[in-house]
Amino acid sequence: MDGHWGIWNESPPLCVAVMRGRLDIMVEILLLSPTIKIESALGTAAKLGHIWIVKLLLWRQPNADLNFRDGSGMTALAQAAFAGHDNIVKYLLQRRHIDVNLHDFNRCTPLWWAAKRGHLDIVVQLVNDSRTVFNSRLHRCPRDEAKYWGHSDIANLLTYVIDKKNPLTLLN
C-alpha cells in the first residue's frame, strides 16, 4: 500500500494526477471538465516543481485565481518559493494579477520563505519585482530570517535593497 494513499484518497482527481505526474490523466480531466477549478492542482504542481504542469493548467485556464490559498494559506507562488523552484517563480511573476506579498496563515510571504530557506535566485527575482513590499511579519523580517539561518548573502542583499528603497536609513 502506498504511504500517501490517505492524502490522495481525499484529494480532487486533478490534484492526484498532478501528484503522480500523470499528464495523460490531467489532460483528460481538463478536456472533459473545462470549468474545473485548477487552483489546488496549481499549488501542488508549484510545490513539486512541475513547470510543464503549471504552464498547462494556466494555458487551459488563463484567468485562474493565482492568489488562491491552500489549507495552510500558501499560494502557488509561496509554494514554489518555499521549495526553491525558481523557474516556476519566474513564470508566475510574469502574471499580472498575482499578489507577490500575500502571506500565509503564519504571516509568511514568498520573500520570507525564500530568504529563510536560502533560495538566493528566488530572493533576487522577488526583489527585482516592483510589486514586492519589504514588510516584516510577526517575528522576523525576511532579512533577519536569512541572517538567523546563516544565509548571509541573502541578508546582505536585503539590507542593501531596503536601504536603497528607504534613503532615510542611510542617514542613521
N, C-alpha and C positions, 0 to 999 in steps of 0.2 A: 504494500500500500504506500502511496506517495505521502511523504511527510507534510505536504502543504494541501492535502485534499480538502480539509475543512475550510481553508481560505478560498480555494477555488470553488467549492460547493456553494458558498454564499455570495460569490461574485457574479455580476452580469456576464452573459456568454461572451460579449465583446472583450471584456477585461481578461477572461480566461484565455481567449485566443491570443491576446497581447502577451500575457504572462508566459504562455507556452511558445511564443514566437511563431504562431501559425498564421501566416499571411493568407493562405488559401481560405481558411475559415473566416478570417476578418473580412476579406473581400466579399465572400458570400453573404455574410451578415449585413455588410454595408449596402450591397446590391438589393437584398431582399427587404431591408428596412431603411429606406433613405432618410427617415426622420428620427432615427435612433439617436439618443444622446451619447455623444462621444467623450464627454469631459472626463469621466473617471478613467476611461481607457487611455486618454491623452496623458494624464498624470502618471499612470502606470508605465506607459511607454517612455516617458521622460525619465522616470526613476531608473528604469532598466537600461537606458541608453540606446533605445531603438529609434534612431533618427529617421529611418525609412518609414517606420510606422507612424511617427509624429507627422511626417510630411503627408503620408497617405490620408490620415484622419483629417488634417486641416485642408487638404485638397478636396476631400469629399464634403466637408462642412466648413467652408472658409469663415463663416460667422459664428463659429463655436465660441462659447464663453471661456476665454483664456484666463479669466480670473476666478474660475471655479475652484473651490477649496475641497480637499478630501476630508476624511474623518479627523485628521489632525490639524486641519486648517491650511495645509500646504497646497500651493498652486503647482501647475506643471513646471513653471519657471523655478520655483523653490525646490521642487524635487530634483530637477536637473542640476541646479547649483549645489545642492546638498551632496549629490552623488558624483559631482565632478565631470559632468558631460558637457564640455564646453561647446561642442558642435550643436547641441540642442539649445543651449542658452543663446548662442549666436542666432540660430534660426528663429527662436521665439522673440528675441529682441527686435527683429525686423518687423514684427507685427505692431500695428499702430495702436490697437486697443488693449494692450497688455499693461497692467499696473505693476511696474517693477518694484514698487515699495509696499505691496500688500504683504502684511505679516501673517504668520500662522497664529494658532491659539496661544502660543507661548511668547508672542510678540517678536518673533524672529523673522527678518526679511531675507530674501535671497542673498543679498550682500552679506548679511550677518552669517548665514550658513557657509557661504563660500570662504569668508575670512576665517571662520572657526576651523574649517576642515582643510585649510591650506591650499585652496584652488586658485592660485595666482592668476591664471589665464581668465578665469571667470570673474574674479575681482576686477581685473583690468577692463573687461567688457562692460561690466556694470558701472564702473567709474566713468567710462567714456560715454555712457548713455546719459543724455542730458536730463532724462526723467528721474534719475536716481537722486534720492534725498538722503543725506547723511545724518539721520537722527538716531538717537540711542534707544535702546529697549529698556526693559525693567532693570536689568543688572549691568551689563557691559555693552558699550557700543562696538561695532564691528572691529574698529582699530584695537580696542582694548582686548577683545576676544582673540584676535590674531596674536597679539603680544603674549597673552596668557598661555596660549597653546604653542608658543615658540616659533611662530611664523613671522619673523622679524622683517622679511622682505615685504610682506603684505602690510604689516603695521607701519613701516616706513612710508610705503606708497600712500596709505590712507592718511597719515599725518601730513604729508606733502599736499595731497589733494584738499584736505579740509582747510589747511592754512591758506592755500591758494584761493579757494572759494570764499573764504572769510578773511579778508585782509586785515581786519581788526586784531586777529590773533597774532599777526606778525608784529604788532606794536607792543605786545606784552612781553 
